[in-house]
């Protein structure tokens, strides 16, 4: 019999053979096919074969295939999506057999002529040879007596191969079910007793790039001949290898394999939308062992990575649990996919984590540009966090997803030997910011050692000692992990005591160097040079600061020391690092201690000394008070001495104690409220993640009020309408009017 240009289809799930030509010879026992040729997969195929003495059918052939034709082959179902990352054409060899009615086949190719744009290690140029062998053979049946088959994939000639996979599958009336298997990348494929295990040992692995590939495959349209296979998504979410759909859900875990069969062979590939999604999850590993010299994940670069990951079962089929270590971090993490109407959740317990400058900026840019509407809920504890080279200590973060986008920050706690920082807040759309999200926090910083804290933050040698509290509320546009200074607004209260400014370069210490007064004696021939040679020692620093679009303004900042009282009023541009400040330096002339000593020796002399200092103290302080105007940049401040007129009164604040605050400072722009997300909080799921907040009676820091002001026993003085103005347009600062209070 002669085939002269017929169209031939062996099975509904096998691409057709067009214009088939062959000579078929029959005998009483068998038949043979010779000189066969047909067009399939965009190229010519030459084949021959026939029935064997054992009754099986065996055929061999060789031909070429194009990637474009693979994309247009609906018989291959969702596996055609792999071709979206390929281009070109290549030659192949084919061996096809049917034993007792069941198919066996093997395809091998050098892949020369194909270009792969897949991420490493599967990227490939057209001229490179990358041997591929895919084999499907029969396997011994199990207790169910259902037919089983073994699928083997080998990519690469080296040992270990670039890719090696062994999968045991079972055929039934409902389709093909994956029983167990192993996947090895530059490593031997594991042989688990159940499920699928993977072992990956590579120099570089970009998880973000592979996630992008999976999303493109999930969003790609199936061939037009199979309309129902058009979508690889459920509910509008792209189907990806990391989807939460469990293997075995929907159709009993059946999946269309490379042989195309599902048991229901007459059904077009991809005709069932759900089956398209589950076909990927059926081949996903449940356990992964990873070793990588460099790993990129979530825009982070990790080096010397050793990790193990496990995917959950049943209702937790989308949950990944990871234990691992790298040069930058070490610990345990969980990823819970988004449930219906909810958000994903990330839980992490890390012993250490380092986030360098470049990666911190990359994360901030990503959050600021993407402004995700459904970011994952966070429950994170890091025992030792290093951010931009600064060792910050123990950090706890708990954040819930907000309806409408952003986070509700339930807890941000940072603890180290030098300070304790507590904050709550939100990252949400603000009414006046368009589509950008605004981060806002109510915070309280309890300082145990201010000098050590500044050294920890990269400013060593600025202050010695100092402890106290800073509290308030601040807000800014953009990422919650990086302050945008031009939009920074809010208010804060400062109450610090017992410290000393050291002789650090004002350029390095920036604004603190300006306020330290260490350069004033050298530049302006200050009368009390000897008192400031080692830096200004202070008993207290108190005041309120209002921030408006990156400009910090104060009207009542006081620094009280043994030698002098320094009053500060004006503004500093935090974004541009400039200032426009007025400083009053009031020396403290007090002979009380000496009078008491004299009185112990000679009462008359002691009484005379005390009366003299009581009568002359205020005139001497008034005469020696100095006033300065500070402008310019923080690196190169310009200090101008302001001449005081004869008879100018000594500021009463030089002797008067600080008055209680008369009212709160203006709050930052409001943040649109959002309801709390449904479901339990991360804290409820992980009671060990954080200790309870201290109460006012527990000895810990007092709570932060809703307005952001801390409950403090040392209130700073209030702003007053009578304090000198800090008008930036005037040429010189004005002295205090007679009888008026200092700020």
C-alpha positions as CSV (number, residue, x, y, z in Angstrom):
1,X,0.0,0.0,0.0
2,X,1.2,3.5,-0.8
3,X,0.5,6.7,1.2
4,X,0.6,9.6,-1.3
5,X,0.2,12.8,0.6
6,X,-2.3,11.8,3.3
7,X,-2.8,13.5,6.6
8,X,-2.2,11.2,9.5
9,X,-3.0,11.5,13.2
10,X,-1.9,8.7,15.5
11,X,-3.6,10.0,18.7
12,X,-5.6,13.1,19.6
13,X,-2.7,14.3,21.8
14,X,0.1,13.8,19.2
15,X,0.8,16.5,16.6
16,X,-0.6,15.4,13.1
17,X,1.6,14.3,10.2
18,X,0.8,16.2,7.1
19,X,1.4,15.2,3.5
20,X,2.5,11.7,4.7
21,X,4.2,9.5,2.1
22,X,5.3,6.0,2.7
23,X,5.2,2.4,1.3
24,X,3.5,-0.1,3.6
25,X,4.1,-3.8,3.0
26,X,1.9,-6.4,4.7
27,X,2.5,-10.1,5.4
28,X,0.5,-12.7,7.3
29,X,2.4,-12.0,10.5
30,X,3.4,-8.3,10.3
31,X,3.9,-5.1,8.3
32,X,6.7,-2.7,7.5
33,X,6.8,1.0,6.7
34,X,9.6,2.2,4.5
35,X,10.6,5.4,2.8
36,X,8.2,7.3,5.0
37,X,8.2,11.1,5.0
38,X,5.8,13.7,6.5
39,X,5.6,17.3,7.6
40,X,5.2,17.9,11.3
41,X,6.2,20.5,13.9
42,X,7.2,22.9,11.1
43,X,9.8,20.6,9.5
44,X,10.2,17.4,7.5
45,X,10.3,14.0,9.2
46,X,11.7,10.8,7.6
47,X,10.6,7.6,9.3
48,X,10.5,3.8,8.9
49,X,9.5,0.8,11.0
50,X,6.9,-1.7,11.5
51,X,5.5,-4.6,13.6
52,X,8.1,-6.6,15.5
53,X,8.2,-10.4,16.0
54,X,7.0,-9.9,19.6
55,X,3.9,-8.0,18.4
56,X,5.1,-4.5,19.4
57,X,5.3,-1.7,16.9
58,X,8.6,0.2,16.5
59,X,9.4,3.2,14.4
60,X,12.4,5.4,14.0
61,X,12.8,8.8,12.4
62,X,14.8,11.9,12.1
63,X,13.8,15.4,11.2
64,X,13.7,19.1,12.2
65,X,11.3,21.2,14.2
66,X,10.7,24.9,14.6
67,X,9.9,26.7,17.8
68,X,7.1,28.6,16.0
69,X,5.4,25.3,15.1
70,X,5.7,24.1,18.7
71,X,3.9,27.2,19.9
72,X,1.0,26.4,17.5
73,X,0.6,22.8,18.6
74,X,-2.5,22.6,20.8
75,X,-2.0,18.8,21.2
76,X,0.9,19.6,23.6
77,X,-1.3,21.6,25.9
78,X,0.4,24.0,28.3
79,X,3.8,22.6,27.6
80,X,3.8,24.8,24.5
81,X,4.4,27.7,26.8
82,X,8.0,26.6,27.3
83,X,8.5,27.5,23.6
84,X,7.8,31.2,24.5
85,X,11.3,31.5,25.8
86,X,12.9,29.7,22.7
87,X,13.5,30.7,19.1
88,X,14.9,29.0,16.0
89,X,14.8,25.4,14.8
90,X,16.8,22.3,15.4
91,X,17.2,18.7,14.3
92,X,16.1,15.7,16.3
93,X,15.9,11.9,16.3
94,X,12.8,10.0,17.3
95,X,12.1,6.4,18.4
96,X,8.5,5.5,18.9
97,X,7.0,2.2,20.0
98,X,3.7,0.7,21.1
99,X,4.0,-2.3,23.5
100,X,0.8,-4.0,24.4
101,X,-1.0,-0.9,23.3
102,X,1.0,1.5,25.5
103,X,3.3,4.1,24.0
104,X,7.0,4.3,24.5
105,X,9.2,7.0,22.9
106,X,12.5,8.7,23.0
107,X,13.5,12.1,21.5
108,X,17.1,13.2,21.3
109,X,18.7,16.4,19.9
110,X,21.8,18.5,20.1
111,X,19.6,21.7,20.2
112,X,22.0,23.4,17.9
113,X,20.0,26.2,16.2
114,X,17.8,26.9,19.2
115,X,18.2,30.1,21.3
116,X,17.0,30.1,24.9
117,X,16.3,33.3,26.8
118,X,15.6,31.5,30.0
119,X,17.6,32.6,33.0
120,X,20.8,30.9,34.0
121,X,21.6,28.1,34.0
122,X,19.3,27.4,31.0
123,X,20.2,30.3,28.8
124,X,21.7,29.2,25.5
125,X,23.0,30.7,22.2
126,X,21.9,29.2,18.9
127,X,25.3,27.9,18.0
128,X,25.9,26.1,21.3
129,X,25.3,22.3,21.6
130,X,23.3,21.2,24.6
131,X,22.4,17.5,24.3
132,X,18.9,16.7,25.2
133,X,17.3,13.3,25.7
134,X,13.7,12.7,26.8
135,X,12.5,9.2,27.3
136,X,9.1,7.7,28.3
137,X,9.1,4.0,29.1
138,X,6.9,1.5,30.9
139,X,7.3,0.7,34.6
140,X,6.1,-2.1,36.8
141,X,2.5,-1.7,38.0
142,X,1.7,-1.1,41.6
143,X,-0.9,-2.5,43.9
144,X,-3.7,-0.8,42.0
145,X,-2.6,-2.6,38.8
146,X,-2.9,0.7,36.9
147,X,-0.3,1.1,34.2
148,X,2.8,3.1,35.2
149,X,5.4,4.8,33.2
150,X,8.8,6.3,33.8
151,X,9.7,9.7,32.4
152,X,13.4,10.6,32.2
153,X,14.9,13.9,31.1
154,X,18.6,14.5,30.6
155,X,20.0,17.9,29.5
156,X,23.8,18.3,29.1
157,X,26.6,16.0,28.4
158,X,28.7,16.6,31.5
159,X,28.3,14.7,34.7
160,X,26.5,15.9,36.8
161,X,24.3,17.0,33.9
162,X,22.8,20.5,33.7
163,X,19.4,19.0,34.3
164,X,18.3,15.5,35.2
165,X,14.7,14.4,36.0
166,X,13.2,11.0,36.9
167,X,9.4,10.9,37.3
168,X,7.1,7.9,38.0
169,X,3.6,8.4,36.7
170,X,0.4,6.3,36.8
171,X,-2.2,6.1,34.1
172,X,-5.9,5.7,34.9
173,X,-9.2,6.6,33.5
174,X,-9.0,10.0,35.1
175,X,-5.7,10.9,33.6
176,X,-2.0,10.8,34.5
177,X,-0.9,11.1,38.1
178,X,2.6,11.9,39.3
179,X,3.6,9.5,42.1
180,X,7.1,10.5,42.9
181,X,10.3,11.7,41.2
182,X,13.5,13.7,41.5
183,X,14.9,16.7,39.8
184,X,18.6,17.6,39.8
185,X,20.2,20.8,38.5
186,X,24.0,20.3,38.3
187,X,23.4,17.5,40.8
188,X,22.1,13.9,40.8
189,X,18.3,13.7,40.9
190,X,17.1,12.5,44.3
191,X,15.0,9.3,44.6
192,X,12.3,10.1,47.3
193,X,9.9,7.5,48.5
194,X,7.0,9.8,47.7
195,X,6.4,13.2,46.2
196,X,8.9,15.1,44.1
197,X,12.3,16.3,45.5
198,X,14.8,18.6,43.9
199,X,18.5,19.2,44.4
200,X,20.0,22.3,43.0
201,X,23.8,23.1,43.0
202,X,24.6,26.1,40.9
203,X,27.0,29.0,40.7
204,X,24.2,31.6,40.1
205,X,20.4,31.5,40.5
206,X,18.0,34.4,40.0
207,X,14.8,33.5,41.6
208,X,13.2,36.8,40.6
209,X,14.0,36.1,36.9
210,X,12.5,32.6,37.1
211,X,9.4,34.0,38.8
212,X,9.0,36.4,35.9
213,X,9.2,33.4,33.5
214,X,6.6,31.5,35.5
215,X,4.3,34.6,35.4
216,X,4.8,35.0,31.6
217,X,4.0,31.3,31.1
218,X,0.9,31.6,33.3
219,X,-0.3,34.7,31.4
220,X,0.6,33.4,27.9
221,X,-2.3,32.3,25.7
222,X,-2.6,28.7,24.7
223,X,-2.9,28.0,20.9
224,X,-6.1,29.4,19.4
225,X,-7.3,26.0,18.4
226,X,-7.9,25.3,22.1
227,X,-9.9,28.3,23.4
228,X,-10.4,26.9,26.9
229,X,-6.7,26.6,27.4
230,X,-6.3,30.4,26.8
231,X,-6.0,31.1,30.5
232,X,-3.6,29.6,32.9
233,X,-5.0,31.7,35.7
234,X,-7.7,31.3,38.3
235,X,-9.5,34.4,39.5
236,X,-7.3,36.7,37.4
237,X,-4.0,35.7,39.2
238,X,-1.3,34.3,37.0
239,X,-0.6,30.6,37.3
240,X,3.0,29.9,38.1
241,X,5.0,27.1,39.5
242,X,4.6,28.7,42.9
243,X,0.8,28.7,42.8
244,X,-1.1,27.6,45.8
245,X,-3.1,25.0,43.8
246,X,-2.2,21.6,45.4
247,X,-1.1,18.7,43.3
248,X,-4.1,16.5,43.2
249,X,-6.7,19.2,43.5
250,X,-9.6,19.5,41.1
251,X,-8.8,16.3,39.0
252,X,-7.2,14.1,41.5
253,X,-3.7,15.4,40.8
254,X,-3.8,14.3,37.2
255,X,-1.6,16.3,34.9
256,X,-0.9,16.3,31.2
257,X,2.7,15.1,30.8
258,X,5.1,15.3,27.8
259,X,3.3,12.3,26.3
260,X,0.1,14.4,26.1
261,X,-2.1,11.7,27.5
262,X,-4.6,12.1,30.2
263,X,-6.6,9.0,30.0
264,X,-9.4,11.0,28.4
265,X,-7.4,11.1,25.2
266,X,-10.2,12.5,23.0
267,X,-10.4,15.7,25.0
268,X,-8.4,18.5,23.5
269,X,-5.3,19.5,25.4
270,X,-6.0,22.4,27.7
271,X,-9.8,22.0,27.3
272,X,-10.1,22.1,31.1
273,X,-9.1,25.5,32.6
274,X,-8.4,24.1,36.0
275,X,-6.4,21.2,34.7
276,X,-4.0,23.7,33.0
277,X,-3.3,25.3,36.4
278,X,-2.8,21.9,38.2
279,X,-0.5,20.5,35.5
280,X,2.2,22.8,36.8
281,X,1.6,22.1,40.5
282,X,1.7,18.4,39.8
283,X,5.3,18.6,38.8
284,X,6.4,21.0,41.5
285,X,8.8,19.6,44.1
286,X,7.7,19.3,47.7
287,X,11.3,19.5,49.0
288,X,14.2,21.5,47.6
289,X,17.8,21.3,48.6
290,X,19.7,24.4,47.3
291,X,23.4,25.3,47.2
292,X,24.3,28.4,45.3
293,X,27.3,30.7,45.2
294,X,25.1,33.6,44.4
295,X,21.3,33.9,44.8
296,X,19.0,36.7,43.8
297,X,15.6,36.8,45.5
298,X,13.2,39.7,46.2
299,X,15.8,42.1,44.7
300,X,18.4,40.9,47.2
301,X,21.7,39.3,46.4
302,X,22.8,36.5,48.8
303,X,26.1,34.7,48.6
304,X,27.3,31.2,49.8
305,X,23.7,30.0,50.2
306,X,22.8,26.6,51.7
307,X,19.1,26.1,52.2
308,X,16.3,23.6,52.4
309,X,12.7,24.3,51.5
310,X,9.5,22.2,52.0
311,X,6.1,22.7,50.5
312,X,3.0,21.9,52.6
313,X,0.3,19.4,52.0
314,X,-3.4,19.5,51.7
315,X,-4.8,22.9,52.6
316,X,-1.2,24.2,53.1
317,X,-0.1,23.1,49.7
318,X,1.0,26.6,48.8
319,X,2.9,27.2,52.1
320,X,6.7,27.1,51.8
321,X,8.9,26.6,54.8
322,X,12.6,27.4,54.5
323,X,15.6,26.9,56.6
324,X,18.9,28.3,55.4
325,X,22.0,30.3,55.8
326,X,24.1,32.7,53.7
327,X,26.8,35.1,54.2
328,X,24.2,37.8,54.7
329,X,21.5,36.0,56.8
330,X,20.6,32.9,58.7
331,X,17.4,31.5,60.0
332,X,13.9,30.2,59.3
333,X,11.1,31.7,57.1
334,X,7.6,30.8,56.0
335,X,5.6,32.1,53.0
336,X,1.8,31.7,53.1
337,X,0.0,32.5,49.8
338,X,-2.9,34.8,49.7
339,X,-6.2,33.3,50.6
340,X,-9.5,34.3,49.0
341,X,-10.0,38.0,49.7
342,X,-6.8,38.2,51.8
343,X,-3.1,38.9,51.4
344,X,0.0,36.7,51.5
345,X,1.9,36.4,54.8
346,X,5.7,36.2,55.5
347,X,6.9,34.9,58.8
348,X,10.7,35.0,59.5
349,X,12.8,34.2,62.5
350,X,16.4,35.1,61.7
351,X,19.5,35.0,63.9
352,X,21.2,37.6,61.8
353,X,20.7,39.7,58.7
354,X,22.8,42.2,56.8
355,X,21.2,44.7,54.3
356,X,23.9,46.8,52.5
357,X,23.2,50.3,51.1
358,X,22.7,49.1,47.5
359,X,20.1,46.5,48.4
360,X,18.2,48.7,50.8
361,X,17.9,51.4,48.1
362,X,16.7,48.7,45.6
363,X,14.0,47.5,47.9
364,X,12.9,51.1,48.6
365,X,12.7,52.0,44.9
366,X,10.7,48.9,44.2
367,X,8.1,49.6,46.9
368,X,8.0,53.3,46.0
369,X,7.4,52.6,42.3
370,X,5.2,49.6,42.5
371,X,3.1,50.8,45.5
372,X,1.6,47.3,45.9
373,X,-2.1,47.1,46.7
374,X,-1.8,43.8,48.4
375,X,1.7,43.5,50.1
376,X,2.1,40.5,52.3
377,X,1.5,40.7,56.0
378,X,4.8,40.6,57.9
379,X,5.8,38.9,61.1
380,X,9.6,39.2,61.3
381,X,12.1,39.0,64.1
382,X,15.8,39.5,63.5
383,X,18.1,38.9,66.4
384,X,21.0,40.9,64.9
385,X,20.3,43.3,62.1
386,X,22.9,45.2,60.2
387,X,21.5,47.9,58.0
388,X,23.8,49.9,55.6
389,X,26.8,48.7,57.6
390,X,25.3,49.8,61.0
391,X,24.7,47.1,63.7
392,X,21.2,48.0,64.9
393,X,20.5,45.1,67.2
394,X,17.3,43.1,67.6
395,X,14.4,44.1,65.4
396,X,10.7,43.0,65.5
397,X,8.2,43.9,62.8
398,X,4.6,43.1,62.7
399,X,2.5,44.6,59.9
400,X,-1.0,43.8,58.5
401,X,-2.2,44.4,55.0
402,X,-4.6,47.3,54.7
403,X,-7.7,47.3,52.6
404,X,-7.0,49.6,49.7
405,X,-3.2,49.1,49.8
406,X,-0.2,49.4,52.0
407,X,0.5,48.2,55.6
408,X,-0.8,48.8,59.0
409,X,2.3,48.7,61.3
410,X,1.3,47.0,64.5
411,X,4.8,46.9,65.9
412,X,8.3,48.1,65.1
413,X,10.7,47.5,67.9
414,X,14.5,47.9,67.9
415,X,16.6,47.1,70.9
416,X,20.3,47.3,71.5
417,X,22.6,48.1,74.5
418,X,22.4,51.8,73.7
419,X,18.7,52.5,73.0
420,X,15.2,51.1,72.6
421,X,12.9,52.2,69.8
422,X,9.2,51.5,69.6
423,X,6.8,52.6,66.9
424,X,3.4,51.9,65.3
425,X,2.1,53.4,62.2
426,X,0.9,52.8,58.6
427,X,1.9,52.9,55.0
428,X,-1.2,53.9,53.1
429,X,-2.6,56.3,50.5
430,X,-2.7,59.9,51.8
431,X,-5.5,62.3,50.6
432,X,-3.0,64.8,49.2
433,X,-0.4,62.4,47.6
434,X,-2.2,61.1,44.5
435,X,-1.3,57.4,44.0
436,X,1.8,57.5,46.1
437,X,1.7,55.9,49.5
438,X,2.7,57.7,52.7
439,X,4.5,56.1,55.6
440,X,3.7,57.5,59.0
441,X,4.9,56.3,62.5
442,X,4.2,57.3,66.1
443,X,7.6,56.6,67.8
444,X,9.4,56.6,71.1
445,X,13.2,56.4,71.4
446,X,14.6,55.7,74.9
447,X,18.3,56.5,74.8
448,X,20.5,54.8,77.3
449,X,23.9,56.0,75.9
450,X,23.6,58.7,73.3
451,X,27.3,58.8,72.5
452,X,27.4,55.0,71.8
453,X,24.1,55.2,69.9
454,X,25.5,57.9,67.6
455,X,28.6,55.8,67.1
456,X,26.5,52.8,66.2
457,X,24.7,55.0,63.6
458,X,27.9,56.1,62.0
459,X,28.7,59.3,64.0
460,X,31.3,58.4,66.6
461,X,33.1,60.9,68.8
462,X,30.3,63.5,68.7
463,X,28.7,63.1,72.2
464,X,29.8,61.4,75.3
465,X,27.2,59.9,77.6
466,X,23.7,61.4,77.4
467,X,20.5,59.5,78.0
468,X,16.8,60.5,77.7
469,X,13.9,60.2,75.3
470,X,12.7,61.4,72.0
471,X,9.1,60.9,70.9
472,X,6.6,62.1,68.4
473,X,5.1,61.4,65.0
474,X,6.6,61.7,61.6
475,X,5.4,60.9,58.0
476,X,6.9,60.9,54.5
477,X,6.0,59.9,51.0
478,X,7.3,56.6,49.5
479,X,8.8,53.5,50.9
480,X,8.5,52.7,54.6
481,X,12.1,51.5,54.6
482,X,13.7,54.8,53.5
483,X,12.8,58.3,54.7
484,X,12.1,60.8,51.9
485,X,13.5,63.9,53.5
486,X,11.9,66.5,51.2
487,X,8.4,65.2,52.2
488,X,9.3,64.5,55.9
489,X,6.7,66.2,58.2
490,X,5.7,65.7,61.8
491,X,6.6,66.7,65.3
492,X,8.9,65.4,68.1
493,X,9.8,66.2,71.7
494,X,13.4,66.0,72.9
495,X,14.4,65.4,76.5
496,X,18.1,64.4,77.0
497,X,20.2,64.7,80.1
498,X,23.8,64.4,81.3
499,X,26.1,64.4,78.3
500,X,29.0,66.3,76.6
501,X,29.7,67.4,73.1
502,X,33.2,66.2,72.1
503,X,35.7,67.9,69.9
504,X,34.5,66.3,66.7
505,X,34.8,68.1,63.3
506,X,31.5,69.9,62.8
507,X,31.6,68.7,59.2
508,X,31.5,65.1,60.3
509,X,29.1,65.8,63.2
510,X,27.0,68.0,60.9
511,X,24.4,70.0,62.8
512,X,25.4,68.6,66.2
513,X,28.9,70.1,65.6
514,X,27.3,73.5,65.1
515,X,25.4,73.2,68.3
516,X,28.4,71.9,70.3
517,X,29.9,75.4,70.5
518,X,33.4,73.9,70.3
519,X,34.3,76.2,67.3
520,X,32.8,79.4,68.7
521,X,35.7,80.3,71.0
522,X,38.3,79.7,68.3
523,X,36.5,81.8,65.7
524,X,35.0,84.6,67.7
525,X,37.4,85.1,70.7
526,X,34.8,84.1,73.1
527,X,35.6,85.3,76.7
528,X,35.1,81.8,78.2
529,X,37.5,79.9,75.9
530,X,38.9,77.7,78.7
531,X,35.4,76.5,79.6
532,X,34.8,75.0,76.1
533,X,38.1,73.5,75.2
534,X,36.9,70.0,75.7
535,X,33.4,70.4,74.4
536,X,30.2,71.7,75.9
537,X,29.0,69.6,78.8
538,X,25.2,69.7,79.4
539,X,22.9,68.7,82.1
540,X,19.9,68.6,79.9
541,X,18.7,69.2,76.3
542,X,15.0,69.8,76.0
543,X,12.6,71.2,73.4
544,X,10.1,70.6,70.6
545,X,10.8,70.2,66.9
546,X,8.3,70.6,64.1
547,X,9.1,69.1,60.7
548,X,7.4,70.5,57.6
549,X,8.5,69.1,54.2
550,X,12.0,68.4,55.3
551,X,12.5,71.6,57.3
552,X,12.9,71.2,61.1
553,X,11.9,74.2,63.2
554,X,12.2,74.8,66.9
555,X,11.3,77.8,69.2
556,X,12.3,76.4,72.5
557,X,15.4,74.2,72.3
558,X,17.5,74.5,75.5
559,X,20.9,73.1,76.3
560,X,21.7,73.7,80.0
561,X,25.2,73.0,81.2
562,X,27.4,73.7,84.1
563,X,29.2,76.6,82.3
564,X,26.3,78.0,80.3
565,X,22.8,77.9,79.0
566,X,22.4,77.7,75.3
567,X,19.1,78.7,73.7
568,X,18.3,77.8,70.1
569,X,15.6,79.1,67.8
570,X,15.3,78.7,64.1
571,X,15.2,76.1,61.4
572,X,17.3,73.4,59.7
573,X,16.7,72.0,56.2
574,X,17.2,68.3,56.7
575,X,17.0,67.5,53.0
576,X,19.5,70.2,51.9
577,X,21.6,70.1,55.1
578,X,21.4,73.8,55.8
579,X,20.4,75.9,58.8
580,X,19.2,79.3,59.8
581,X,19.6,79.4,63.6
582,X,19.8,81.9,66.4
583,X,21.9,80.9,69.4
584,X,22.1,82.7,72.8
585,X,25.0,81.6,75.0
586,X,24.4,82.6,78.6
587,X,27.3,81.9,81.0
588,X,26.3,80.5,84.4
589,X,28.2,82.6,87.1
590,X,27.4,81.0,90.4
591,X,29.7,81.3,93.4
592,X,27.3,79.6,95.8
593,X,29.5,76.6,96.3
594,X,32.5,78.7,97.1
595,X,30.5,80.9,99.5
596,X,29.5,77.8,101.5
597,X,33.1,76.8,101.7
598,X,34.1,80.2,102.9
599,X,31.2,80.2,105.5
600,X,32.6,77.0,107.0
601,X,35.9,78.8,107.7
602,X,34.8,82.4,108.3
603,X,31.0,83.0,108.5
604,X,31.4,86.8,107.9
605,X,33.5,86.2,104.7
606,X,31.1,83.5,103.5
607,X,28.1,85.8,103.9
608,X,29.8,88.7,102.2
609,X,30.8,86.4,99.3
610,X,27.2,85.1,98.9
611,X,25.7,88.7,99.0
612,X,28.2,89.8,96.4
613,X,27.5,87.0,94.0
614,X,23.7,87.5,94.6
615,X,23.9,91.2,93.7
616,X,26.4,90.8,90.8
617,X,25.4,87.5,89.2
618,X,22.7,88.7,86.9
619,X,24.6,91.8,85.7
620,X,27.7,89.7,85.0
621,X,25.6,87.1,83.1
622,X,23.8,89.8,81.2
623,X,27.1,91.5,80.3
624,X,28.7,88.2,79.1
625,X,25.7,86.8,77.2
626,X,26.6,86.3,73.6
627,X,24.3,86.0,70.6
628,X,25.0,84.3,67.3
629,X,23.4,83.7,63.9
630,X,24.3,80.5,62.2
631,X,23.6,80.0,58.5
632,X,25.2,78.0,55.6
633,X,25.5,74.3,55.2
634,X,26.1,71.7,57.9
635,X,29.5,70.9,56.5
636,X,30.6,74.6,56.3
637,X,28.5,76.6,58.8
638,X,28.7,80.4,58.8
639,X,28.7,81.9,62.3
640,X,27.9,85.6,62.8
641,X,28.2,87.3,66.1
642,X,25.2,89.6,66.8
643,X,26.1,92.7,68.8
644,X,23.9,93.2,71.8
645,X,22.9,96.7,72.8
646,X,23.9,98.1,76.2
647,X,21.1,97.6,78.6
648,X,19.7,94.5,76.9
649,X,18.1,92.4,79.6
650,X,19.4,88.9,80.5
651,X,16.9,86.3,79.2
652,X,14.8,85.2,82.2
653,X,14.9,81.7,80.9
654,X,18.6,81.6,82.0
655,X,17.3,81.2,85.6
656,X,13.7,80.1,85.2
657,X,12.9,76.4,84.9
658,X,11.3,75.0,81.8
659,X,7.5,75.6,81.7
660,X,5.1,72.9,80.7
661,X,4.0,72.6,77.1
662,X,1.1,74.8,76.1
663,X,-0.1,72.5,73.4
664,X,0.8,70.0,70.7
665,X,2.6,71.0,67.6
666,X,0.9,70.6,64.2
667,X,0.5,67.1,63.0
668,X,1.7,65.8,59.6
669,X,-0.8,65.4,56.7
670,X,-3.4,62.8,57.6
671,X,-3.4,59.3,56.3
672,X,-6.5,57.8,54.8
673,X,-8.0,55.3,57.3
674,X,-8.3,51.7,56.3
675,X,-10.1,48.8,58.0
676,X,-8.0,46.1,59.5
677,X,-7.6,43.0,57.3
678,X,-9.8,40.0,58.0
679,X,-8.5,37.0,59.8
680,X,-6.1,36.6,62.8
681,X,-3.0,38.8,63.1
682,X,0.5,37.4,62.7
683,X,1.0,37.9,66.3
684,X,-1.8,35.5,67.1
685,X,-0.2,32.9,64.9
686,X,3.2,33.4,66.5
687,X,2.9,34.2,70.2
688,X,6.7,33.8,70.7
689,X,7.6,36.5,68.2
690,X,7.6,39.4,70.6
691,X,7.4,40.2,74.2
692,X,4.4,42.3,75.5
693,X,4.8,46.0,75.6
694,X,5.8,47.3,79.0
695,X,3.3,49.0,81.2
696,X,4.0,52.3,83.0
697,X,4.4,50.4,86.2
698,X,6.9,47.9,84.8
699,X,9.9,50.1,84.7
700,X,9.9,50.2,80.9
701,X,9.3,53.2,78.7
702,X,5.9,54.9,79.0
703,X,3.3,54.4,76.2
704,X,3.0,56.6,73.2
705,X,-0.2,58.5,73.0
706,X,-2.3,58.6,69.8
707,X,-0.9,62.0,68.9
708,X,2.6,60.6,69.1
709,X,3.7,62.5,72.3
710,X,5.3,60.3,75.0
711,X,4.1,60.4,78.5
712,X,7.2,62.0,80.1
713,X,8.0,63.4,83.5
714,X,10.4,66.0,82.0
715,X,8.3,68.2,79.8
716,X,10.1,70.8,77.7
717,X,9.2,74.4,77.6
718,X,6.4,75.5,75.3
719,X,6.6,77.7,72.3
720,X,5.7,81.3,73.0
721,X,4.6,84.3,71.0
722,X,7.2,86.4,72.9
723,X,10.3,84.5,71.7
724,X,12.6,86.1,69.1
725,X,11.5,85.5,65.5
726,X,13.6,83.3,63.1
727,X,12.7,85.2,60.0
728,X,15.2,83.9,57.4
729,X,15.0,87.2,55.5
730,X,16.5,89.4,58.1
731,X,20.3,90.1,58.1
732,X,21.0,89.7,61.8
733,X,19.3,88.0,64.7
734,X,17.5,90.2,67.2
735,X,18.4,90.2,70.9
736,X,15.9,89.4,73.6
737,X,13.7,92.4,74.5
738,X,14.0,93.4,78.1
739,X,12.1,91.3,80.5
740,X,11.0,88.7,77.9
741,X,11.3,85.0,78.4
742,X,13.7,82.9,76.3
743,X,12.2,80.2,74.3
